[in-house]
Amino acid sequence: MSYADNTLRPRNAAGSTAGAGGAAGAGAAGAGRPSGASSGASSGASSGAPGSTGAARAADDREDELEDEDDAPLEAEGESYVDETDWERIGIFGIGLAIGALLGAGAALLLAPQSGAETRDLIVTRVRRVRDQAGDAWGDLGDELRRAARRGRKRVRRGVTRSRWRAADAIDRD
């Protein structure tokens, strides 16, 4: 497909595009000519004259049709240049990349220039450190949530107490 296939062409009343070669019903008599141009077969006097030929009438009809098409809305033809993003494929690629990174890191640890015992000790030490840090973070989160819940309960109690006082004041005013 060439760039010329992706042009905007006006649609006529029948729904076909201008310059579609016979699909518009006029044939090649006026194809590709601007709305003001006339063919050599149609002179000014032959339009609708009693002795005019069929080819001349067809050319005049084509000119009239082209003039009508100038006001027709333009519709795009061809394929879009914008591709939609396939997020599913991107996600699968990301998962594969993460798995590959993990496998590569594991292979690097196992193939390191250390003895197997040293590598295993290093792995055990790192796993314990990460586990301890995760446990500390989990405990800190629990403490923070308990503090937030306690503050929330205090706020609710204060609000209820103040509401009681306001209700009592409103009753006393009446």
Secondary structure, DSSP 4 states (H G I P E B T S, - for coil): --GGGG-EEEB-TTSPBTTSSSTTSSTTSSTT--TT---TT--GGGSS-TT--HHHHHHHHHHHHHHHHTTSPEEE-S--SPPPP-HHHHHHHHHHHHHHHHHHHHHHHHTSSS-HHHHHHHHHHHHHHHHHHHHHHHHHHHHHHHHHHHHHHHHHHHHHHHHHHHHHHHHHH-
